[in-house]
Amino acid sequence: MNYKQKSIYIIVGLLALVGVFLLGASYGPSLFKEPAKLGEITENYRAVTVLIDDGQQIKSFKAGTLAQEQSVLDSLLFVTGENKLKLDYTPASASPMGAFIKQIGEEVNGFGGKYWQYWVNGSQPMVAADKFMLKGGETVLWTFRKSAL
């Protein structure tokens, strides 16, 4: 084989390789995806997750996407309303300490020495649920357990 024939084989081989690559790329995920839009990123970041642990199981709920700050109580009101869960609480107007959760679902404070408590991103705030403001992106965990204090 002379130099021209080798060159032609190399060029044909490269073209075939490029063709196979382009064909495979058209069937696979796009290599040139459009970047996520700011609204999509903001919406995911601003969502709040509410977990409710009644001592038997943990249920996860999305408390919607926040348009503005809202309290932990607001997120619980939304979740219980949307999912038709019982909620009984003393409103902030009736207590100098703030709102006090008495019942979520079937679990009522005092039963077995257990009470409803909440955590935000793994930390337990020392304020009532109506006083802790969420900005978005948080995970709120409500648990029915004996107090650690």
C-alpha positions as a printed Julia matrix, in Angstrom:
149×3 Matrix{Float64}:
   0.0    0.0    0.0
   1.3    3.41  -0.85
   1.05   6.62   1.1
  -2.13   7.84  -0.71
  -4.0    4.59  -0.06
  -3.06   4.65   3.64
  -4.21   8.26   3.89
  -7.55   7.43   2.29
  -8.11   4.5    4.7
  -7.26   6.71   7.68
  -9.62   9.49   6.5
 -12.44   7.01   5.8
 -11.87   5.38   9.19
 -11.98   8.76  10.99
 -15.16   9.77   9.13
 -16.78   6.44  10.09
 -15.76   6.96  13.71
 -17.2   10.49  13.74
 -20.4    9.2   12.11
 -20.81   6.45  14.72
 -20.21   8.99  17.5
 -22.79  11.42  16.11
 -25.32   8.63  15.59
 -24.83   7.39  19.15
 -25.06  10.92  20.55
 -28.38  11.45  18.8
 -29.86   8.41  20.62
 -28.28   9.09  24.01
 -28.61  11.97  26.44
 -27.81  15.36  24.99
 -24.24  16.48  25.44
 -25.36  20.05  24.99
 -28.28  20.32  27.39
 -29.82  23.67  27.99
 -28.84  24.79  31.49
 -31.55  24.84  34.14
 -33.49  28.06  34.24
 -33.14  30.27  37.29
 -36.85  29.87  38.07
 -36.49  26.06  38.24
 -33.48  26.3   40.53
 -35.21  28.87  42.74
 -38.41  26.81  42.9
 -36.54  23.69  44.05
 -34.48  25.67  46.53
 -37.53  27.41  48.0
 -39.51  24.18  48.58
 -39.98  22.99  52.15
 -40.2   19.31  53.13
 -42.23  18.33  56.17
 -41.71  14.91  57.79
 -44.2   13.62  60.35
 -43.02  10.81  62.64
 -45.95   9.52  64.71
 -43.85   6.82  66.38
 -45.07   4.15  63.94
 -43.92   5.54  60.61
 -42.43   8.64  59.04
 -44.37  10.31  56.25
 -42.87  12.89  53.92
 -44.78  15.84  52.46
 -43.91  18.84  50.33
 -45.14  22.03  51.96
 -45.12  23.91  48.67
 -42.74  26.5   47.34
 -42.37  29.59  49.47
 -43.07  32.92  47.83
 -42.08  34.63  51.07
 -41.02  33.62  54.56
 -43.5   31.47  56.42
 -43.48  29.87  59.83
 -43.06  26.2   60.69
 -46.69  26.34  61.83
 -47.75  27.67  58.4
 -46.03  24.72  56.69
 -47.73  22.27  59.09
 -51.13  23.9   58.48
 -50.59  23.54  54.72
 -49.53  19.86  54.93
 -52.3   18.79  57.3
 -54.91  20.67  55.27
 -53.76  19.24  51.93
 -53.57  15.69  53.29
 -56.67  15.81  55.5
 -54.74  15.06  58.7
 -56.17  16.07  62.07
 -54.45  19.06  63.61
 -55.26  20.58  66.97
 -53.22  23.41  68.43
 -53.43  26.34  70.78
 -53.07  29.48  68.66
 -50.41  32.06  69.44
 -53.08  34.55  70.5
 -54.06  32.24  73.39
 -50.54  31.61  74.7
 -47.74  34.03  75.61
 -45.16  31.44  74.45
 -46.69  31.06  70.98
 -48.66  28.33  69.22
 -48.67  24.92  70.89
 -49.31  21.76  68.84
 -51.64  19.36  70.69
 -52.45  16.76  68.0
 -51.28  15.7   64.55
 -53.14  12.81  62.96
 -54.25  10.39  65.68
 -51.47  11.16  68.18
 -52.47  13.49  71.03
 -50.03  15.17  73.43
 -49.63  13.46  76.78
 -50.45   9.95  75.56
 -47.69   7.68  76.91
 -45.81  10.75  78.15
 -45.14  11.78  74.53
 -45.5   15.22  72.99
 -45.18  16.75  69.52
 -41.79  18.39  68.94
 -40.17  19.77  65.82
 -36.7   20.05  64.29
 -35.52  22.18  61.36
 -32.6   20.77  59.36
 -31.67  18.53  62.3
 -31.72  21.21  65.03
 -34.45  21.7   67.58
 -35.41  25.38  67.82
 -36.36  26.6   71.28
 -39.27  28.72  70.04
 -42.89  27.93  69.2
 -43.66  26.76  65.66
 -45.33  30.07  64.76
 -42.19  32.0   65.69
 -39.6   30.05  63.63
 -39.54  31.46  60.1
 -38.62  29.34  57.06
 -36.91  30.84  54.03
 -37.12  27.77  51.79
 -35.05  24.65  51.27
 -35.5   23.44  54.85
 -36.64  20.05  56.12
 -38.99  20.2   59.09
 -39.37  17.03  61.17
 -42.3   16.66  63.57
 -41.89  13.79  66.04
 -44.17  12.35  68.69
 -41.84  11.36  71.54
 -40.9   11.88  75.14
 -39.16  15.15  75.71
 -35.37  15.05  75.99
 -35.41  18.01  78.38
